[in-house]
Every structure is written in structure tokens, then in C-alpha cells.
Amino acid sequence: METAQQTYERFAGAVEKALASHPESIIAVTHGTVMSLFLSRKGQTDPLALWKDMGMPSYAALEVPGYHIHNLVTSISHGAP
């Protein structure tokens, strides 16, 4: 079983590797737990609170370098009630 720290390190490493090949922009897709771990460490927020706020689907746009969270959408409405 992977710890939260190991999960973060694995995903952050993959993001860094992708940015090394494509520094202009990348898209990374993951599930909410990994996303909240990554964003909370980069944005210095509480990962549990972030995870609880996230709906499905959620996405974040980050500015690099520095991983500043430019836009965080935690719930997308598809027009259905």
C-alpha cells in the first residue's frame, strides 16, 4: 500500500517529467485523492478540506513555475438537476 507522501511524490515526479518534455503546458488526469494531495502541497492548503470540496468532475489550472493555482473548479454542472 502506498502512503500519502509516496502518492504525492509519484504524481509530482510524473508531472515534473512531463513538464521537462513539454514546458509550455500539460494536462494531467488523476483521481480526487491524488489531486487533493498534489494541490494541497503545492498550494499549502488542507488536503482533506480540498478533497471534501471537490465534486465530480473537478479540475485545476496551475501556472508554472511555482504551481500557483490559477483556477480551481470543484464542481461542474452539466445542466441536469
PDB file of N, CA, C and O in Angstrom:
ATOM      1  N   MET A   1       0.832  -1.164   0.000  1.00  0.00           N
ATOM      2  CA  MET A   1       0.000   0.000   0.000  1.00  0.00           C
ATOM      3  C   MET A   1       0.888   1.243   0.000  1.00  0.00           C
ATOM      4  O   MET A   1       1.943   1.270   0.635  1.00  0.00           O
ATOM      5  N   GLU A   2       0.448   2.254  -0.713  1.00  0.00           N
ATOM      6  CA  GLU A   2       1.199   3.487  -0.875  1.00  0.00           C
ATOM      7  C   GLU A   2       0.741   4.521   0.160  1.00  0.00           C
ATOM      8  O   GLU A   2      -0.459   4.704   0.364  1.00  0.00           O
ATOM      9  N   THR A   3       1.690   5.191   0.808  1.00  0.00           N
ATOM     10  CA  THR A   3       1.349   6.256   1.751  1.00  0.00           C
ATOM     11  C   THR A   3       0.971   7.523   0.979  1.00  0.00           C
ATOM     12  O   THR A   3       1.211   7.621  -0.225  1.00  0.00           O
ATOM     13  N   ALA A   4       0.383   8.484   1.680  1.00  0.00           N
ATOM     14  CA  ALA A   4       0.052   9.760   1.045  1.00  0.00           C
ATOM     15  C   ALA A   4       1.311  10.435   0.512  1.00  0.00           C
ATOM     16  O   ALA A   4       1.289  10.996  -0.584  1.00  0.00           O
ATOM     17  N   GLN A   5       2.393  10.392   1.258  1.00  0.00           N
ATOM     18  CA  GLN A   5       3.649  11.004   0.808  1.00  0.00           C
ATOM     19  C   GLN A   5       4.177  10.309  -0.448  1.00  0.00           C
ATOM     20  O   GLN A   5       4.618  10.973  -1.386  1.00  0.00           O
ATOM     21  N   GLN A   6       4.135   8.996  -0.467  1.00  0.00           N
ATOM     22  CA  GLN A   6       4.597   8.256  -1.647  1.00  0.00           C
ATOM     23  C   GLN A   6       3.717   8.570  -2.861  1.00  0.00           C
ATOM     24  O   GLN A   6       4.219   8.720  -3.976  1.00  0.00           O
ATOM     25  N   THR A   7       2.421   8.668  -2.640  1.00  0.00           N
ATOM     26  CA  THR A   7       1.497   9.004  -3.722  1.00  0.00           C
ATOM     27  C   THR A   7       1.825  10.383  -4.287  1.00  0.00           C
ATOM     28  O   THR A   7       1.912  10.563  -5.501  1.00  0.00           O
ATOM     29  N   TYR A   8       2.006  11.357  -3.389  1.00  0.00           N
ATOM     30  CA  TYR A   8       2.362  12.702  -3.817  1.00  0.00           C
ATOM     31  C   TYR A   8       3.671  12.690  -4.608  1.00  0.00           C
ATOM     32  O   TYR A   8       3.744  13.278  -5.687  1.00  0.00           O
ATOM     33  N   GLU A   9       4.692  12.033  -4.089  1.00  0.00           N
ATOM     34  CA  GLU A   9       5.996  12.000  -4.751  1.00  0.00           C
ATOM     35  C   GLU A   9       5.910  11.355  -6.132  1.00  0.00           C
ATOM     36  O   GLU A   9       6.543  11.824  -7.078  1.00  0.00           O
ATOM     37  N   ARG A  10       5.130  10.286  -6.250  1.00  0.00           N
ATOM     38  CA  ARG A  10       4.978   9.611  -7.543  1.00  0.00           C
ATOM     39  C   ARG A  10       4.306  10.536  -8.559  1.00  0.00           C
ATOM     40  O   ARG A  10       4.781  10.680  -9.686  1.00  0.00           O
ATOM     41  N   PHE A  11       3.202  11.158  -8.155  1.00  0.00           N
ATOM     42  CA  PHE A  11       2.479  12.029  -9.082  1.00  0.00           C
ATOM     43  C   PHE A  11       3.281  13.289  -9.398  1.00  0.00           C
ATOM     44  O   PHE A  11       3.362  13.693 -10.558  1.00  0.00           O
ATOM     45  N   ALA A  12       3.873  13.913  -8.381  1.00  0.00           N
ATOM     46  CA  ALA A  12       4.680  15.114  -8.604  1.00  0.00           C
ATOM     47  C   ALA A  12       5.851  14.811  -9.535  1.00  0.00           C
ATOM     48  O   ALA A  12       6.196  15.631 -10.385  1.00  0.00           O
ATOM     49  N   GLY A  13       6.462  13.638  -9.379  1.00  0.00           N
ATOM     50  CA  GLY A  13       7.547  13.234 -10.272  1.00  0.00           C
ATOM     51  C   GLY A  13       7.083  13.086 -11.705  1.00  0.00           C
ATOM     52  O   GLY A  13       7.787  13.477 -12.635  1.00  0.00           O
ATOM     53  N   ALA A  14       5.895  12.521 -11.888  1.00  0.00           N
ATOM     54  CA  ALA A  14       5.343  12.363 -13.240  1.00  0.00           C
ATOM     55  C   ALA A  14       5.038  13.729 -13.863  1.00  0.00           C
ATOM     56  O   ALA A  14       5.276  13.940 -15.052  1.00  0.00           O
ATOM     57  N   VAL A  15       4.516  14.644 -13.062  1.00  0.00           N
ATOM     58  CA  VAL A  15       4.237  15.992 -13.559  1.00  0.00           C
ATOM     59  C   VAL A  15       5.541  16.690 -13.948  1.00  0.00           C
ATOM     60  O   VAL A  15       5.620  17.306 -15.011  1.00  0.00           O
ATOM     61  N   GLU A  16       6.547  16.597 -13.107  1.00  0.00           N
ATOM     62  CA  GLU A  16       7.850  17.212 -13.413  1.00  0.00           C
ATOM     63  C   GLU A  16       8.450  16.633 -14.694  1.00  0.00           C
ATOM     64  O   GLU A  16       8.993  17.367 -15.520  1.00  0.00           O
ATOM     65  N   LYS A  17       8.350  15.323 -14.852  1.00  0.00           N
ATOM     66  CA  LYS A  17       8.877  14.673 -16.054  1.00  0.00           C
ATOM     67  C   LYS A  17       8.130  15.155 -17.298  1.00  0.00           C
ATOM     68  O   LYS A  17       8.747  15.429 -18.327  1.00  0.00           O
ATOM     69  N   ALA A  18       6.810  15.259 -17.205  1.00  0.00           N
ATOM     70  CA  ALA A  18       6.025  15.730 -18.345  1.00  0.00           C
ATOM     71  C   ALA A  18       6.367  17.178 -18.680  1.00  0.00           C
ATOM     72  O   ALA A  18       6.480  17.534 -19.853  1.00  0.00           O
ATOM     73  N   LEU A  19       6.531  18.015 -17.655  1.00  0.00           N
ATOM     74  CA  LEU A  19       6.889  19.416 -17.896  1.00  0.00           C
ATOM     75  C   LEU A  19       8.282  19.560 -18.496  1.00  0.00           C
ATOM     76  O   LEU A  19       8.535  20.495 -19.256  1.00  0.00           O
ATOM     77  N   ALA A  20       9.178  18.655 -18.165  1.00  0.00           N
ATOM     78  CA  ALA A  20      10.526  18.701 -18.747  1.00  0.00           C
ATOM     79  C   ALA A  20      10.465  18.470 -20.257  1.00  0.00           C
ATOM     80  O   ALA A  20      11.252  19.046 -21.007  1.00  0.00           O
ATOM     81  N   SER A  21       9.538  17.634 -20.696  1.00  0.00           N
ATOM     82  CA  SER A  21       9.385  17.344 -22.123  1.00  0.00           C
ATOM     83  C   SER A  21       8.511  18.369 -22.837  1.00  0.00           C
ATOM     84  O   SER A  21       8.695  18.624 -24.027  1.00  0.00           O
ATOM     85  N   HIS A  22       7.559  18.958 -22.113  1.00  0.00           N
ATOM     86  CA  HIS A  22       6.588  19.886 -22.692  1.00  0.00           C
ATOM     87  C   HIS A  22       6.406  21.078 -21.743  1.00  0.00           C
ATOM     88  O   HIS A  22       5.363  21.194 -21.100  1.00  0.00           O
ATOM     89  N   PRO A  23       7.402  21.959 -21.650  1.00  0.00           N
ATOM     90  CA  PRO A  23       7.356  23.031 -20.643  1.00  0.00           C
ATOM     91  C   PRO A  23       6.250  24.064 -20.863  1.00  0.00           C
ATOM     92  O   PRO A  23       5.906  24.811 -19.947  1.00  0.00           O
ATOM     93  N   GLU A  24       5.693  24.104 -22.080  1.00  0.00           N
ATOM     94  CA  GLU A  24       4.658  25.112 -22.342  1.00  0.00           C
ATOM     95  C   GLU A  24       3.328  24.770 -21.676  1.00  0.00           C
ATOM     96  O   GLU A  24       2.657  25.666 -21.164  1.00  0.00           O
ATOM     97  N   SER A  25       2.935  23.516 -21.669  1.00  0.00           N
ATOM     98  CA  SER A  25       1.701  23.123 -20.984  1.00  0.00           C
ATOM     99  C   SER A  25       1.525  21.605 -21.052  1.00  0.00           C
ATOM    100  O   SER A  25       1.967  20.942 -21.991  1.00  0.00           O
ATOM    101  N   ILE A  26       0.865  21.087 -20.022  1.00  0.00           N
ATOM    102  CA  ILE A  26       0.500  19.669 -19.977  1.00  0.00           C
ATOM    103  C   ILE A  26      -0.892  19.551 -19.376  1.00  0.00           C
ATOM    104  O   ILE A  26      -1.400  20.484 -18.755  1.00  0.00           O
ATOM    105  N   ILE A  27      -1.486  18.407 -19.571  1.00  0.00           N
ATOM    106  CA  ILE A  27      -2.733  18.043 -18.903  1.00  0.00           C
ATOM    107  C   ILE A  27      -2.458  16.741 -18.171  1.00  0.00           C
ATOM    108  O   ILE A  27      -1.956  15.782 -18.757  1.00  0.00           O
ATOM    109  N   ALA A  28      -2.790  16.715 -16.898  1.00  0.00           N
ATOM    110  CA  ALA A  28      -2.616  15.502 -16.097  1.00  0.00           C
ATOM    111  C   ALA A  28      -3.989  15.104 -15.561  1.00  0.00           C
ATOM    112  O   ALA A  28      -4.730  15.944 -15.051  1.00  0.00           O
ATOM    113  N   VAL A  29      -4.318  13.841 -15.677  1.00  0.00           N
ATOM    114  CA  VAL A  29      -5.604  13.334 -15.217  1.00  0.00           C
ATOM    115  C   VAL A  29      -5.360  12.354 -14.085  1.00  0.00           C
ATOM    116  O   VAL A  29      -4.511  11.468 -14.189  1.00  0.00           O
ATOM    117  N   THR A  30      -6.116  12.518 -12.993  1.00  0.00           N
ATOM    118  CA  THR A  30      -5.968  11.638 -11.840  1.00  0.00           C
ATOM    119  C   THR A  30      -7.262  11.628 -11.050  1.00  0.00           C
ATOM    120  O   THR A  30      -8.214  12.328 -11.396  1.00  0.00           O
ATOM    121  N   HIS A  31      -7.296  10.848 -10.009  1.00  0.00           N
ATOM    122  CA  HIS A  31      -8.495  10.820  -9.173  1.00  0.00           C
ATOM    123  C   HIS A  31      -8.364  11.840  -8.046  1.00  0.00           C
ATOM    124  O   HIS A  31      -7.292  12.405  -7.827  1.00  0.00           O
ATOM    125  N   GLY A  32      -9.460  12.067  -7.340  1.00  0.00           N
ATOM    126  CA  GLY A  32      -9.536  13.136  -6.359  1.00  0.00           C
ATOM    127  C   GLY A  32      -8.525  13.077  -5.240  1.00  0.00           C
ATOM    128  O   GLY A  32      -8.029  14.116  -4.806  1.00  0.00           O
ATOM    129  N   THR A  33      -8.205  11.888  -4.761  1.00  0.00           N
ATOM    130  CA  THR A  33      -7.253  11.773  -3.662  1.00  0.00           C
ATOM    131  C   THR A  33      -5.883  12.284  -4.076  1.00  0.00           C
ATOM    132  O   THR A  33      -5.265  13.069  -3.356  1.00  0.00           O
ATOM    133  N   VAL A  34      -5.409  11.845  -5.224  1.00  0.00           N
ATOM    134  CA  VAL A  34      -4.096  12.285  -5.705  1.00  0.00           C
ATOM    135  C   VAL A  34      -4.116  13.776  -6.020  1.00  0.00           C
ATOM    136  O   VAL A  34      -3.173  14.498  -5.695  1.00  0.00           O
ATOM    137  N   MET A  35      -5.184  14.228  -6.649  1.00  0.00           N
ATOM    138  CA  MET A  35      -5.302  15.639  -6.987  1.00  0.00           C
ATOM    139  C   MET A  35      -5.279  16.509  -5.729  1.00  0.00           C
ATOM    140  O   MET A  35      -4.597  17.533  -5.700  1.00  0.00           O
ATOM    141  N   SER A  36      -6.011  16.113  -4.700  1.00  0.00           N
ATOM    142  CA  SER A  36      -6.038  16.908  -3.475  1.00  0.00           C
ATOM    143  C   SER A  36      -4.678  16.877  -2.760  1.00  0.00           C
ATOM    144  O   SER A  36      -4.264  17.887  -2.192  1.00  0.00           O
ATOM    145  N   LEU A  37      -3.989  15.748  -2.779  1.00  0.00           N
ATOM    146  CA  LEU A  37      -2.651  15.677  -2.186  1.00  0.00           C
ATOM    147  C   LEU A  37      -1.679  16.607  -2.918  1.00  0.00           C
ATOM    148  O   LEU A  37      -0.926  17.350  -2.287  1.00  0.00           O
ATOM    149  N   PHE A  38      -1.701  16.561  -4.233  1.00  0.00           N
ATOM    150  CA  PHE A  38      -0.799  17.373  -5.048  1.00  0.00           C
ATOM    151  C   PHE A  38      -1.097  18.860  -4.866  1.00  0.00           C
ATOM    152  O   PHE A  38      -0.195  19.645  -4.573  1.00  0.00           O
ATOM    153  N   LEU A  39      -2.358  19.244  -5.037  1.00  0.00           N
ATOM    154  CA  LEU A  39      -2.728  20.654  -4.943  1.00  0.00           C
ATOM    155  C   LEU A  39      -2.519  21.211  -3.543  1.00  0.00           C
ATOM    156  O   LEU A  39      -2.113  22.362  -3.386  1.00  0.00           O
ATOM    157  N   SER A  40      -2.793  20.405  -2.531  1.00  0.00           N
ATOM    158  CA  SER A  40      -2.639  20.903  -1.165  1.00  0.00           C
ATOM    159  C   SER A  40      -1.179  21.178  -0.834  1.00  0.00           C
ATOM    160  O   SER A  40      -0.873  22.138  -0.127  1.00  0.00           O
ATOM    161  N   ARG A  41      -0.284  20.352  -1.332  1.00  0.00           N
ATOM    162  CA  ARG A  41       1.136  20.578  -1.068  1.00  0.00           C
ATOM    163  C   ARG A  41       1.670  21.742  -1.893  1.00  0.00           C
ATOM    164  O   ARG A  41       2.507  22.506  -1.412  1.00  0.00           O
ATOM    165  N   LYS A  42       1.205  21.883  -3.106  1.00  0.00           N
ATOM    166  CA  LYS A  42       1.655  22.993  -3.954  1.00  0.00           C
ATOM    167  C   LYS A  42       1.021  24.308  -3.521  1.00  0.00           C
ATOM    168  O   LYS A  42       1.661  25.357  -3.595  1.00  0.00           O
ATOM    169  N   GLY A  43      -0.227  24.263  -3.073  1.00  0.00           N
ATOM    170  CA  GLY A  43      -0.925  25.478  -2.688  1.00  0.00           C
ATOM    171  C   GLY A  43      -0.983  25.714  -1.197  1.00  0.00           C
ATOM    172  O   GLY A  43      -1.583  26.688  -0.742  1.00  0.00           O
ATOM    173  N   GLN A  44      -0.366  24.834  -0.433  1.00  0.00           N
ATOM    174  CA  GLN A  44      -0.307  24.930   1.022  1.00  0.00           C
ATOM    175  C   GLN A  44      -1.701  25.075   1.635  1.00  0.00           C
ATOM    176  O   GLN A  44      -1.965  25.987   2.418  1.00  0.00           O
ATOM    177  N   THR A  45      -2.580  24.150   1.258  1.00  0.00           N
ATOM    178  CA  THR A  45      -3.931  24.103   1.813  1.00  0.00           C
ATOM    179  C   THR A  45      -4.153  22.747   2.466  1.00  0.00           C
ATOM    180  O   THR A  45      -3.338  21.837   2.317  1.00  0.00           O
ATOM    181  N   ASP A  46      -5.238  22.619   3.177  1.00  0.00           N
ATOM    182  CA  ASP A  46      -5.587  21.372   3.852  1.00  0.00           C
ATOM    183  C   ASP A  46      -6.082  20.347   2.830  1.00  0.00           C
ATOM    184  O   ASP A  46      -7.086  20.600   2.165  1.00  0.00           O
ATOM    185  N   PRO A  47      -5.410  19.193   2.682  1.00  0.00           N
ATOM    186  CA  PRO A  47      -5.816  18.230   1.664  1.00  0.00           C
ATOM    187  C   PRO A  47      -7.197  17.634   1.914  1.00  0.00           C
ATOM    188  O   PRO A  47      -7.938  17.390   0.963  1.00  0.00           O
ATOM    189  N   LEU A  48      -7.556  17.397   3.167  1.00  0.00           N
ATOM    190  CA  LEU A  48      -8.866  16.809   3.456  1.00  0.00           C
ATOM    191  C   LEU A  48      -9.992  17.786   3.123  1.00  0.00           C
ATOM    192  O   LEU A  48     -11.005  17.393   2.544  1.00  0.00           O
ATOM    193  N   ALA A  49      -9.820  19.055   3.487  1.00  0.00           N
ATOM    194  CA  ALA A  49     -10.830  20.066   3.162  1.00  0.00           C
ATOM    195  C   ALA A  49     -10.980  20.214   1.649  1.00  0.00           C
ATOM    196  O   ALA A  49     -12.096  20.321   1.142  1.00  0.00           O
ATOM    197  N   LEU A  50      -9.863  20.220   0.935  1.00  0.00           N
ATOM    198  CA  LEU A  50      -9.901  20.317  -0.522  1.00  0.00           C
ATOM    199  C   LEU A  50     -10.608  19.109  -1.110  1.00  0.00           C
ATOM    200  O   LEU A  50     -11.464  19.260  -1.981  1.00  0.00           O
ATOM    201  N   TRP A  51     -10.267  17.922  -0.651  1.00  0.00           N
ATOM    202  CA  TRP A  51     -10.881  16.690  -1.152  1.00  0.00           C
ATOM    203  C   TRP A  51     -12.386  16.698  -0.910  1.00  0.00           C
ATOM    204  O   TRP A  51     -13.155  16.294  -1.783  1.00  0.00           O
ATOM    205  N   LYS A  52     -12.812  17.152   0.261  1.00  0.00           N
ATOM    206  CA  LYS A  52     -14.238  17.208   0.589  1.00  0.00           C
ATOM    207  C   LYS A  52     -14.988  18.205  -0.298  1.00  0.00           C
ATOM    208  O   LYS A  52     -16.161  17.997  -0.604  1.00  0.00           O
ATOM    209  N   ASP A  53     -14.321  19.280  -0.709  1.00  0.00           N
ATOM    210  CA  ASP A  53     -14.943  20.304  -1.550  1.00  0.00           C
ATOM    211  C   ASP A  53     -15.064  19.876  -3.008  1.00  0.00           C
ATOM    212  O   ASP A  53     -15.884  20.417  -3.750  1.00  0.00           O
ATOM    213  N   MET A  54     -14.252  18.911  -3.419  1.00  0.00           N
ATOM    214  CA  MET A  54     -14.228  18.530  -4.825  1.00  0.00           C
ATOM    215  C   MET A  54     -15.460  17.708  -5.186  1.00  0.00           C
ATOM    216  O   MET A  54     -15.812  16.748  -4.502  1.00  0.00           O
ATOM    217  N   GLY A  55     -16.109  18.116  -6.288  1.00  0.00           N
ATOM    218  CA  GLY A  55     -17.190  17.337  -6.858  1.00  0.00           C
ATOM    219  C   GLY A  55     -16.641  16.526  -8.012  1.00  0.00           C
ATOM    220  O   GLY A  55     -15.426  16.417  -8.184  1.00  0.00           O
ATOM    221  N   MET A  56     -17.531  15.959  -8.799  1.00  0.00           N
ATOM    222  CA  MET A  56     -17.070  15.190  -9.959  1.00  0.00           C
ATOM    223  C   MET A  56     -17.755  15.745 -11.201  1.00  0.00           C
ATOM    224  O   MET A  56     -18.982  15.840 -11.237  1.00  0.00           O
ATOM    225  N   PRO A  57     -17.006  16.102 -12.191  1.00  0.00           N
ATOM    226  CA  PRO A  57     -15.537  16.187 -12.208  1.00  0.00           C
ATOM    227  C   PRO A  57     -15.055  17.518 -11.642  1.00  0.00           C
ATOM    228  O   PRO A  57     -15.820  18.478 -11.554  1.00  0.00           O
ATOM    229  N   SER A  58     -13.818  17.565 -11.271  1.00  0.00           N
ATOM    230  CA  SER A  58     -13.141  18.774 -10.812  1.00  0.00           C
ATOM    231  C   SER A  58     -11.876  18.950 -11.638  1.00  0.00           C
ATOM    232  O   SER A  58     -11.336  17.991 -12.191  1.00  0.00           O
ATOM    233  N   TYR A  59     -11.414  20.194 -11.710  1.00  0.00           N
ATOM    234  CA  TYR A  59     -10.132  20.408 -12.377  1.00  0.00           C
ATOM    235  C   TYR A  59      -9.453  21.641 -11.797  1.00  0.00           C
ATOM    236  O   TYR A  59     -10.083  22.483 -11.158  1.00  0.00           O
ATOM    237  N   ALA A  60      -8.158  21.720 -12.038  1.00  0.00           N
ATOM    238  CA  ALA A  60      -7.366  22.861 -11.598  1.00  0.00           C
ATOM    239  C   ALA A  60      -6.439  23.271 -12.733  1.00  0.00           C
ATOM    240  O   ALA A  60      -5.875  22.429 -13.431  1.00  0.00           O
ATOM    241  N   ALA A  61      -6.294  24.569 -12.902  1.00  0.00           N
ATOM    242  CA  ALA A  61      -5.314  25.120 -13.838  1.00  0.00           C
ATOM    243  C   ALA A  61      -4.220  25.765 -13.001  1.00  0.00           C
ATOM    244  O   ALA A  61      -4.486  26.623 -12.159  1.00  0.00           O
ATOM    245  N   LEU A  62      -2.994  25.342 -13.244  1.00  0.00           N
ATOM    246  CA  LEU A  62      -1.848  25.832 -12.479  1.00  0.00           C
ATOM    247  C   LEU A  62      -0.901  26.607 -13.382  1.00  0.00           C
ATOM    248  O   LEU A  62      -0.747  26.287 -14.560  1.00  0.00           O
ATOM    249  N   GLU A  63      -0.275  27.620 -12.822  1.00  0.00           N
ATOM    250  CA  GLU A  63       0.765  28.351 -13.530  1.00  0.00           C
ATOM    251  C   GLU A  63       2.111  27.797 -13.093  1.00  0.00           C
ATOM    252  O   GLU A  63       2.353  27.606 -11.901  1.00  0.00           O
ATOM    253  N   VAL A  64       2.980  27.541 -14.050  1.00  0.00           N
ATOM    254  CA  VAL A  64       4.332  27.089 -13.728  1.00  0.00           C
ATOM    255  C   VAL A  64       5.322  28.089 -14.290  1.00  0.00           C
ATOM    256  O   VAL A  64       5.032  28.706 -15.315  1.00  0.00           O
ATOM    257  N   PRO A  65       6.468  28.277 -13.674  1.00  0.00           N
ATOM    258  CA  PRO A  65       6.902  27.574 -12.472  1.00  0.00           C
ATOM    259  C   PRO A  65       6.169  28.099 -11.237  1.00  0.00           C
ATOM    260  O   PRO A  65       5.507  29.135 -11.292  1.00  0.00           O
ATOM    261  N   GLY A  66       6.289  27.400 -10.164  1.00  0.00           N
ATOM    262  CA  GLY A  66       5.721  27.814  -8.902  1.00  0.00           C
ATOM    263  C   GLY A  66       4.419  27.142  -8.533  1.00  0.00           C
ATOM    264  O   GLY A  66       4.024  27.149  -7.367  1.00  0.00           O
ATOM    265  N   TYR A  67       3.745  26.560  -9.512  1.00  0.00           N
ATOM    266  CA  TYR A  67       2.491  25.828  -9.274  1.00  0.00           C
ATOM    267  C   TYR A  67       1.430  26.685  -8.588  1.00  0.00           C
ATOM    268  O   TYR A  67       0.691  26.194  -7.735  1.00  0.00           O
ATOM    269  N   HIS A  68       1.355  27.954  -8.956  1.00  0.00           N
ATOM    270  CA  HIS A  68       0.303  28.817  -8.450  1.00  0.00           C
ATOM    271  C   HIS A  68      -1.036  28.329  -9.013  1.00  0.00           C
ATOM    272  O   HIS A  68      -1.164  28.128 -10.220  1.00  0.00           O
ATOM    273  N   ILE A  69      -2.018  28.143  -8.153  1.00  0.00           N
ATOM    274  CA  ILE A  69      -3.332  27.693  -8.611  1.00  0.00           C
ATOM    275  C   ILE A  69      -4.041  28.876  -9.250  1.00  0.00           C
ATOM    276  O   ILE A  69      -4.475  29.806  -8.570  1.00  0.00           O
ATOM    277  N   HIS A  70      -4.149  28.819 -10.569  1.00  0.00           N
ATOM    278  CA  HIS A  70      -4.770  29.888 -11.353  1.00  0.00           C
ATOM    279  C   HIS A  70      -6.288  29.781 -11.289  1.00  0.00           C
ATOM    280  O   HIS A  70      -6.978  30.794 -11.178  1.00  0.00           O
ATOM    281  N   ASN A  71      -6.810  28.569 -11.358  1.00  0.00           N
ATOM    282  CA  ASN A  71      -8.250  28.340 -11.360  1.00  0.00           C
ATOM    283  C   ASN A  71      -8.512  26.952 -10.771  1.00  0.00           C
ATOM    284  O   ASN A  71      -7.863  25.978 -11.154  1.00  0.00           O
ATOM    285  N   LEU A  72      -9.455  26.867  -9.850  1.00  0.00           N
ATOM    286  CA  LEU A  72      -9.841  25.594  -9.260  1.00  0.00           C
ATOM    287  C   LEU A  72     -11.349  25.476  -9.355  1.00  0.00           C
ATOM    288  O   LEU A  72     -12.078  26.254  -8.741  1.00  0.00           O
ATOM    289  N   VAL A  73     -11.812  24.515 -10.115  1.00  0.00           N
ATOM    290  CA  VAL A  73     -13.240  24.268 -10.259  1.00  0.00           C
ATOM    291  C   VAL A  73     -13.527  22.949  -9.569  1.00  0.00           C
ATOM    292  O   VAL A  73     -13.016  21.902  -9.967  1.00  0.00           O
ATOM    293  N   THR A  74     -14.354  23.008  -8.525  1.00  0.00           N
ATOM    294  CA  THR A  74     -14.597  21.813  -7.715  1.00  0.00           C
ATOM    295  C   THR A  74     -15.898  21.120  -8.061  1.00  0.00           C
ATOM    296  O   THR A  74     -16.203  20.077  -7.484  1.00  0.00           O
ATOM    297  N   SER A  75     -16.674  21.665  -8.984  1.00  0.00           N
ATOM    298  CA  SER A  75     -17.919  21.034  -9.390  1.00  0.00           C
ATOM    299  C   SER A  75     -18.345  21.621 -10.709  1.00  0.00           C
ATOM    300  O   SER A  75     -18.362  22.841 -10.871  1.00  0.00           O
ATOM    301  N   ILE A  76     -18.691  20.771 -11.655  1.00  0.00           N
ATOM    302  CA  ILE A  76     -19.117  21.226 -12.971  1.00  0.00           C
ATOM    303  C   ILE A  76     -20.552  20.776 -13.190  1.00  0.00           C
ATOM    304  O   ILE A  76     -20.859  19.588 -13.092  1.00  0.00           O
ATOM    305  N   SER A  77     -21.410  21.705 -13.480  1.00  0.00           N
ATOM    306  CA  SER A  77     -22.816  21.379 -13.747  1.00  0.00           C
ATOM    307  C   SER A  77     -22.974  21.037 -15.218  1.00  0.00           C
ATOM    308  O   SER A  77     -22.459  21.736 -16.090  1.00  0.00           O
ATOM    309  N   HIS A  78     -23.689  19.958 -15.482  1.00  0.00           N
ATOM    310  CA  HIS A  78     -23.955  19.547 -16.859  1.00  0.00           C
ATOM    311  C   HIS A  78     -25.399  19.851 -17.248  1.00  0.00           C
ATOM    312  O   HIS A  78     -25.912  19.290 -18.216  1.00  0.00           O
ATOM    313  N   GLY A  79     -26.046  20.723 -16.511  1.00  0.00           N
ATOM    314  CA  GLY A  79     -27.408  21.095 -16.815  1.00  0.00           C
ATOM    315  C   GLY A  79     -28.455  20.153 -16.250  1.00  0.00           C
ATOM    316  O   GLY A  79     -29.649  20.417 -16.392  1.00  0.00           O
ATOM    317  N   ALA A  80     -28.057  19.086 -15.630  1.00  0.00           N
ATOM    318  CA  ALA A  80     -29.004  18.140 -15.034  1.00  0.00           C
ATOM    319  C   ALA A  80     -29.272  18.547 -13.599  1.00  0.00           C
ATOM    320  O   ALA A  80     -28.362  19.016 -12.916  1.00  0.00           O
ATOM    321  N   PRO A  81     -30.497  18.379 -13.125  1.00  0.00           N
ATOM    322  CA  PRO A  81     -30.797  18.744 -11.733  1.00  0.00           C
ATOM    323  C   PRO A  81     -30.125  17.842 -10.738  1.00  0.00           C
ATOM    324  O   PRO A  81     -30.286  18.027  -9.532  1.00  0.00           O
TER     325      PRO A  81
END
